[in-house]
Amino acid sequence: MTALAPLTAFADELRKKLPAGAVLAPGEPGFDEHRLAWNLAFEHHPAVIVKPTDGGDVAVAVGHAAEVGLAVAVQATGHGVIRPADGAMLIVMTDVDDVVVDPENWTARIGAGAKWQKVLDLATAVGLAPLLGSTPDVGAVGYTLGGGMGWLARKYGLSADHVRSIDIVTADGVLRTASPESESELFWALRGGGAGSLGVVTSIEIDLVPVTSVYAGNLLYPASMARDVFARYREWLPAIPDELTSSVCLMNFPPIEDVPEIIRGRSFTIVRGAFIGSDAEGEYLLRHWRRWRTPELDMWGRIPMAEIATVSNDPLDPMPAVVTTEWVDDITDRLADILTRAVFEQDGPSPVLFAELRHAGGAMARAPEVPNAYGNRERRHLLEAVGIGFDAAAMARLEAFLGQLRADLSSHVAGGAYLNFLEGDEKVRRASEGFDDAAWERLRALKAELDPGNVFRNGLPLG
Ligand SMILES: Cc1cc2nc3c(=O)[nH]c(=O)nc-3n(C[C@H](O)[C@H](O)[C@H](O)COP(=O)(O)OP(=O)(O)OC[C@H]3O[C@@H](n4cnc5c(N)ncnc54)[C@H](O)[C@@H]3O)c2cc1C
């Protein structure tokens, strides 16, 4: 008997229980396409891929895997891989993407394969908005399980703070509903601490917010002004309301055709954000900048919520990216200098595409009425640094560079980690930094109870 024979038998057995086309074994048409992640730095080599059409299919697949001791990993888009699904059953959720918006109750029920774009389209059509992040291309569920900080965060809080219920298949193959009324410990855990480790979420119900448009955009100052812009930003923040969520982003725009000619291949210090309020109030807030120095480009103005992605213009095409993060409480000159040097002042092009410092606080700092596992609420600024590496050597250089950047920043950061801005080995190493000690132990205790065999071993390392 070949080594593959038991696996083939396993796949054939599973096929009998699931709809046609739901089970893909290595070498079969579609297998290689479905094992791809958006972040091309990661490659899954699963033993089998399952494409469920609903929660019932997920329950069957997980139950079947548990019978033979196969690990189960889950992916929506592959924007946030923790550990590749090597040798595991990879459940690819893309077909479980129904979204139903309830305009009366301001809620949306979202299938776990849906990207934010679909939710945004349906919600904005009825004058509402979800608490999505900088790109609508990520999975709404994966984003929410890790917290979810977007352009409305200081006014409304995290996406994880606005979840009403979660349907999930646990390691025993049982489809459960976690809400304030049922499975309340699981409901606490999944909102901030649930990525890939406690089960396969099949759908969530979330709150929508009544925002139809924002005063938002980017001011582009020369890269050489980074230190002054950070100092000016520091002066601006104490006076701004929770309705404004903003950032300073040090950006090296790549020299590629997709980037508009005026900024292509150039570097800028960008003041970006979104304000929920009138044009007059928005313009009043922006006077701090416009009266100070005229930016090279001023792109702040009224935009419909449906176009919120234009604020960050994140890339849509899959790419090999490395990301790191830190929480920062004080924007000191020293911090500004370290970031400026890393992004703009290398011999030759910096391996860092951008470093962005997002303003946290406001509603993000307040725990929701039904508390959740999300940690580090008191932190004031969220740093994210991202680079692209097109081959193994470039990836290794990039990881070393970002490691050195973190080392240089070590005495200027507040501690803790924002888990949505980590991937791979660094996310595994730093997972506990996403929570306070008591929450981390509580998560581990729940994991031990629900998944003693560590079936879900490719997610957050709780086991
Ligand atoms: C360009 C870009 C922009 C971003 N902008 C923001 C931002 O503004 N704010 C922010 O907070 N984050 C942001 N992120 C981070 C993003 O939210 C995370 O990468 C998130 O994990 C992506 O979720 P996904 O489902 O798309 O990815 P996936 O890689 O498919 O999943 C991510 C993780 O969630 C788990 N998971 C996914 N679906 C399920 C499920 N159904 N059940 C259980 N576990 C599941 C997976 O196992 C994996 O561990 C951004 C990422 C990128 C690449």
The ligand as an SDF file (V2000), in Angstrom:
LIG
                    3D

 53 58  0  0  0  0  0  0  0  0999 V2000
   -3.6460   44.8510    2.8800 C   0  0  0  0  0  0  0  0  0  0  0  0
   -4.1140   44.5560    4.2940 C   0  0  0  0  0  0  0  0  0  0  0  0
   -4.7980   45.5270    5.0020 C   0  0  0  0  0  0  0  0  0  0  0  0
   -5.2370   45.2800    6.3210 C   0  0  0  0  0  0  0  0  0  0  0  0
   -5.8800   46.2550    7.0120 N   0  0  0  0  0  0  0  0  0  0  0  0
   -6.2870   46.0130    8.2860 C   0  0  0  0  0  0  0  0  0  0  0  0
   -6.9140   47.0140    9.0680 C   0  0  0  0  0  0  0  0  0  0  0  0
   -7.1120   48.1380    8.6140 O   0  0  0  0  0  0  0  0  0  0  0  0
   -7.2750   46.7130   10.3390 N   0  0  0  0  0  0  0  0  0  0  0  0
   -7.0880   45.4640   10.8870 C   0  0  0  0  0  0  0  0  0  0  0  0
   -7.4800   45.2360   12.0210 O   0  0  0  0  0  0  0  0  0  0  0  0
   -6.4990   44.4870   10.1570 N   0  0  0  0  0  0  0  0  0  0  0  0
   -6.0840   44.7380    8.8960 C   0  0  0  0  0  0  0  0  0  0  0  0
   -5.4460   43.7640    8.1850 N   0  0  0  0  0  0  0  0  0  0  0  0
   -5.1730   42.4810    8.8250 C   0  0  0  0  0  0  0  0  0  0  0  0
   -6.3180   41.4960    8.5990 C   0  0  0  0  0  0  0  0  0  0  0  0
   -7.4460   41.9150    9.3270 O   0  0  0  0  0  0  0  0  0  0  0  0
   -5.8710   40.1260    9.0910 C   0  0  0  0  0  0  0  0  0  0  0  0
   -4.8360   39.6790    8.2520 O   0  0  0  0  0  0  0  0  0  0  0  0
   -7.0100   39.1290    9.1180 C   0  0  0  0  0  0  0  0  0  0  0  0
   -6.5760   38.0130    9.8370 O   0  0  0  0  0  0  0  0  0  0  0  0
   -7.4110   38.7160    7.7240 C   0  0  0  0  0  0  0  0  0  0  0  0
   -8.4690   37.8100    7.7820 O   0  0  0  0  0  0  0  0  0  0  0  0
   -8.7850   36.8840    6.5070 P   0  0  0  0  0  0  0  0  0  0  0  0
   -9.8990   36.0090    6.8930 O   0  0  0  0  0  0  0  0  0  0  0  0
   -8.9150   37.7500    5.3150 O   0  0  0  0  0  0  0  0  0  0  0  0
   -7.4300   36.0720    6.3420 O   0  0  0  0  0  0  0  0  0  0  0  0
   -7.1360   34.5200    6.5530 P   0  0  0  0  0  0  0  0  0  0  0  0
   -5.6490   34.4040    6.3540 O   0  0  0  0  0  0  0  0  0  0  0  0
   -7.9940   33.6860    5.6930 O   0  0  0  0  0  0  0  0  0  0  0  0
   -7.4700   34.2630    8.0700 O   0  0  0  0  0  0  0  0  0  0  0  0
   -6.7450   34.9160    9.0650 C   0  0  0  0  0  0  0  0  0  0  0  0
   -6.7710   34.1350   10.3570 C   0  0  0  0  0  0  0  0  0  0  0  0
   -8.1020   34.0180   10.8100 O   0  0  0  0  0  0  0  0  0  0  0  0
   -8.4630   32.6620   10.9120 C   0  0  0  0  0  0  0  0  0  0  0  0
   -9.7760   32.4910   10.3500 N   0  0  0  0  0  0  0  0  0  0  0  0
  -10.2230   32.9440    9.1530 C   0  0  0  0  0  0  0  0  0  0  0  0
  -11.4790   32.5430    8.9670 N   0  0  0  0  0  0  0  0  0  0  0  0
  -11.8210   31.8110   10.0530 C   0  0  0  0  0  0  0  0  0  0  0  0
  -12.9800   31.1090   10.4170 C   0  0  0  0  0  0  0  0  0  0  0  0
  -14.0300   31.0660    9.6210 N   0  0  0  0  0  0  0  0  0  0  0  0
  -13.0010   30.4620   11.6110 N   0  0  0  0  0  0  0  0  0  0  0  0
  -11.9320   30.4830   12.4280 C   0  0  0  0  0  0  0  0  0  0  0  0
  -10.7860   31.1140   12.1210 N   0  0  0  0  0  0  0  0  0  0  0  0
  -10.7380   31.7860   10.9400 C   0  0  0  0  0  0  0  0  0  0  0  0
   -7.4740   31.8860   10.0800 C   0  0  0  0  0  0  0  0  0  0  0  0
   -7.2800   30.6010   10.5890 O   0  0  0  0  0  0  0  0  0  0  0  0
   -6.2360   32.7250   10.2120 C   0  0  0  0  0  0  0  0  0  0  0  0
   -5.5730   32.3640   11.3630 O   0  0  0  0  0  0  0  0  0  0  0  0
   -4.9930   44.0070    6.8890 C   0  0  0  0  0  0  0  0  0  0  0  0
   -4.2910   43.0280    6.1750 C   0  0  0  0  0  0  0  0  0  0  0  0
   -3.8520   43.2980    4.8880 C   0  0  0  0  0  0  0  0  0  0  0  0
   -3.0750   42.2410    4.1500 C   0  0  0  0  0  0  0  0  0  0  0  0
  1  2  1  0
  2  3  1  0
  2 52  2  0
  3  4  2  0
  4  5  1  0
  4 50  1  0
  5  6  2  0
  6  7  1  0
  6 13  1  0
  7  8  2  0
  7  9  1  0
  9 10  1  0
 10 11  2  0
 10 12  1  0
 12 13  2  0
 13 14  1  0
 14 15  1  0
 14 50  1  0
 15 16  1  0
 16 17  1  0
 16 18  1  0
 18 19  1  0
 18 20  1  0
 20 21  1  0
 20 22  1  0
 22 23  1  0
 23 24  1  0
 24 25  2  0
 24 26  1  0
 24 27  1  0
 27 28  1  0
 28 29  2  0
 28 30  1  0
 28 31  1  0
 31 32  1  0
 32 33  1  0
 33 34  1  0
 33 48  1  0
 34 35  1  0
 35 36  1  0
 35 46  1  0
 36 37  1  0
 36 45  1  0
 37 38  2  0
 38 39  1  0
 39 40  1  0
 39 45  2  0
 40 41  1  0
 40 42  2  0
 42 43  1  0
 43 44  2  0
 44 45  1  0
 46 47  1  0
 46 48  1  0
 48 49  1  0
 50 51  2  0
 51 52  1  0
 52 53  1  0
M  END
$$$$
